[in-house]
Amino acid sequence: MELLHTLAAKDERLARHLETSTVFSGFSNVIQNNLIAAIGDVVRYDIMEIIAAPFIAAEVDESTNVTNKSQIFAIMWLKARWLVK
């Protein structure tokens, strides 16, 4: 935050943004909670898209990386209702 405020001293647009932004306040616990809420909104939206989709495909895979740690990834494909003819 200190670096941002230092840069804002030279950049009027950045200073105005920092003063008027309602998304993040700059405190780590508030930023963390705001990020969790924002991610939750995206996940809820994605879930609603999945529920509304007539076709869904899911792919999940697991592999071990070079440090012998397990990694998992998931891919979700859906066909939006408005694309179905």
Secondary structure by P-SEA (a helix, b strand, c coil): caaaaaaaaacaaaaaaaaccccccccaaaaaaaaaaaaaaaaaaaaaaaaaccbbbbbbbbbbccccbbbbbbbbbbbcccccc
